[in-house]
């Protein structure tokens, strides 16, 4: 009887260990969850509008982009990273998509258009309205030419996770997200240096955020997370 009970106990423990192993080996993403857009996504929308506005020299698009940026409060933080490969480089270019600089460019394009100038002043007067959809953090850094920066970040289970990277416009950056078991969760490799990944973790866990610079000069970027 003792042998049978011991065997049952061993079997039960083994079953629990296997079940635990199966859970940890799964991808930490809820593929059925609806991932709504939060403040980080709003910054992505603002960046896309800004890039289009600069390319088309459209003051109204730049004003709209600046207004969206001002609607999000960002807390600057320092986040540890590791870097692989790459080389030092020099350059004199690079652009900023900050609300103030977008409004300055919009003012130049508006000329003597009273309506546009009034809109610009209205947006200048907007104060950051607070965080939308949770705390937003911004980390400024530089990825060397032909290198990869990696961050390890924890996101809560069953809650929207958002990562947005905004570069200086000089090189193509790619964004990759992996869970703690190395499963690929999300990527953005669209040929620009503005990248967004959005997902819902199934459980609270650590993720690797990798930013790859495909260019031959460095790129100054900001990493935004919720």
Secondary structure by P-SEA (a helix, b strand, c coil): caaaaaaaaaaaaaaaaaaaaaaaacccccccbbbbbcaaaaaaaaaaaaaaaaaaccaaaaaaaaaaaaabbbbbbbbbbcccbbbbbcccbbbbccaaaaaaaaaaaaccaaaaaaaaaaaaacccccccccbbbbbbbcccccbbbbbbbbbbccbbbbbbbbccccbbbbbbbbcccccccccccccccbbbbbbbbccbbbbbbbbbbcccbbbbbbbbcc
